[in-house]
């Protein structure tokens, strides 16, 4: 039975230039995409926000309140997760509309088809800054890598149907940005990997994204929360890595990290 998959692109209704930019790249590869209409932050009512966003959870899990752009972005990703389930797909690529596609994308389609069942949620974009790898699992032409802390950005992921179900059942209401939340998917039973080499990078195309329209430089920060959350995160992350790999393998990877070339 053939694998059921699609390529979703999240795109605001009026952001035609950005959509055409992504579509033209897939047209060259002979691949079809399906548009997931983004959520316009300016149209959100308090009632819309209260259905999905929890200020209480935000206060406990993030450094400051989310602005409308972050909430709208998260809501758009929720629409993509729902589409995976409603269309009964085995998995889907979920991309934002500033994605720049690698010539290895078609090759990656075959890779994900053949490895279906061996992964839950895979980040497929490059890192904004070079980052050292903690562990690397070679899967042939591609590798799954682990970092001590997962890089931000949610421009491109591959999500299985089982992961989409867990995301919808386990994360709502949310209290942090959609990309930051990736650090905590383990709490709902999702294993997160990062693909290397990456097959998507971020471009700077057309009008600014909705997130960039919101200035967060003067946003209120909860006092001392950043320090507490960072300490709590690293303690739990180290504990999980030791449990997964064993103490000596964990120590070996930590010692080797400074000698591994940082990757984007």
N, C-alpha and C positions, 0 to 999 in steps of 0.2 A: 504493500500500500504506500503510495507516495506521501512524502512529508508535506503537511499543510503549513505553509508559512507565508507571511507577507512582510512588506517593507512599509512601515508607517512613517509619515513625516508630519510633525506637529507644526502648524502654521496658522497665524492669525488671518482672519477673513480678508483684511485689506492689505496684507503683506504679500502682494502679488510678485514683486521683484524677487523676494527671498525664496518663494516657492518655485518660481521658474528657474532660479539659480540651481536649486537642488535637483529639480526634475531634469534639467538639461544634462546633468552629470549621469543620471541613471539612464536617460535616453541613449547616451553614447555606449552604454554597456548592454543595451537591449533589455533593461529590467523595468518592470512596472512598479509604481509606488502608489500608496493610498494616503490621501490627506486626512489628518485628524485636525479638525478645526480647533485652534487655540482658544483660550479663554481671555477675553478682553478685561483687563484689570479695572478699567474705568467704568465698566458696566456692572461690576459686582455690588450687590446690596449687602447690608449687614446680615440679612437672612441667608443669602447665598454663602457668606463666609462662615456663619455659625454652624452650617450643616457639615462642614469639613475641617474647620480649624478650631483648635482648642487653646485658648490663652493660658489655661492652667498647665497643660502639657508643655506648651512653649516655655513657660517660666521655669519648669523643672529640667528641660532638656536643651535649651538653646540660650545664646548669650544676649539676645534682644528680641523684641516683638517682630514678627514678620510684617513686611509691607505688602500692599495689594499685589504688586508685581510678583513677589515670591509665592503668594497664595494662588494667584492665577496660573503661574507656571506649574505648580504642583497639581492643580485641578486638571490641567491639560494632559499631564502624564497619567492621571487617573483615568481619563477618557481612553487613552491608548491601552491601558491594562484591561479595561472593560471590553474593548474591541477584540482583544485576543480571546477572551472567554466567550463572548457572544458569537463570534465567528468560528468558534471551535477549532482554533489553530493549534498546531503543535508548539509553535513559537513564532515570535515576530521580532524584527528589527524595529526599534523605536528611535527615531532621529529627530533632532530639532532642526529648524530651517536655516541654520548657519553651518551645517555640516559640509565638509569638503571630503570627497570620496577618493580613496586610494584605488589604484589599478588592481589591487589584490582583492577587491570586494567580491567579485564573481567567484574567485577561488575560495573565499571564506564561506560562501553559500554552501558549497559542497562539504566543506569542513564541518560546519554546524549541522548539516543534515546527517552526516555520517557519525557524529559524536552525540547526537540527540540522546538524552537520558543520562549523560555524564556531567551535565552542568545545569545550573538553575538560572543564574543572572550573570551576564558577562559584559563588562565595560569594554567597548571596542574602539574608544577614541584615544588619541595621544594625550599625554599629560601636559599641562600648561608649563610646568617646569620639570627639568630632569629629576628623576627620583630613583633612589636605590631600591633594588629588588630584594625582598626577604627570601622568597622561595620561587623556583621556576619548575613547572611540570611540562616537559616537552611532549607535544601531541602530534608530531610530524612536521608539517610545514608551519604550524603555529604553536605557540606555547601559552599556557595559562600561568600567570604570575600572581604572587601575593606581595602586598606591601604591609609594613607595620601599620600605617594608616592609609586608607583608601583616598586617592586624590579626589578633589571636588570636580564639579562640572557634570552635567547629565546630558551632554549633546548626543550621545549615541550608546545604546545598549542592545543586547540580545536577551530576550526574556521568554522563558518557557511558560506554557500554560499553567503548570503547577505553581510556578513562582508568582504569576499574575494573580492567581486565586489567593495565595498567601498575602500578597501585598494589599489586596482589597480587604481581606478579612482581618489583617493584623495591624494595619497602620492608621486606620481612620478612627477618630479624627487625628490629624497630624499637628505637630508643634514646631517643626524645623523645616528648612528648605529641602526640596526633593533630593538634591545631590548629597547634602550632609547626611540625610537619613540612610544613605547606602551603607554608612559605617555600622549601622545597627540592624541590618537585615538578619543577622545571625539569631536575633531574639525571636524571630518568627519562622526559623527553620530554613532560611535561604542561604545557600553558599554563594558568595560573590567572588568572581574571578575577573582578572583584567587580561585582555588579549594582547599578545605580542608576536609579530609586529602589529601595531594598530592599523585599522583600515579606514579610520575616519579622523580628521583633524578639524579644528574650528577655524572658520574664515571670518572675515569682517565685511559682510556684504550688505549693501543697501542701507535702508534706514535702521536705526538702532532697535535692538530688541526691547521688549516691554520691560525687562529687568533693568536695563540701562537708563530708563526714563525716571527711575526713582533714586534719588540721592540718599544714601544711607550714612553719609559722613557725620551727620549730626544726630543720628538715631540714638535713643537712650540705650545704654548697656546695663544689664543687671549687675550690681556690684559683686565682684569676686566670683561670678559664675563661670567665666571663661577658665580661670585657674582650676576651679573645682572640677568642671567637666573634663578638662584635659587630663588631670591626674586620675580621675575615675576611669576615663576611657583607656589610658595606657595600662593601668593595672589590670583591667579586665581583658584587654587585648593580649597582653603578655601571658596571662593565665590560660587563655584559649589556645594560643599558639603552642605553649608547653604541652597542654593536654593533647593537641592534635599531632604534633611531631615528636613528642618526647623531649625530655630535658636536654639530652646531649645533642640531638639534631637541632633543637632550638638554639642552643649555645653555639653550635658550629655555624649556623646561618647568620647569627648575629656577628660573629667574628669575621665572617667572610664578606659581609655587606660593604665594609669600607673599600674592598678590593674589586667589587663589582661595578662596572661602568653604569652610571645613572642613565636611565632611559626616559624618553618622552612618551 
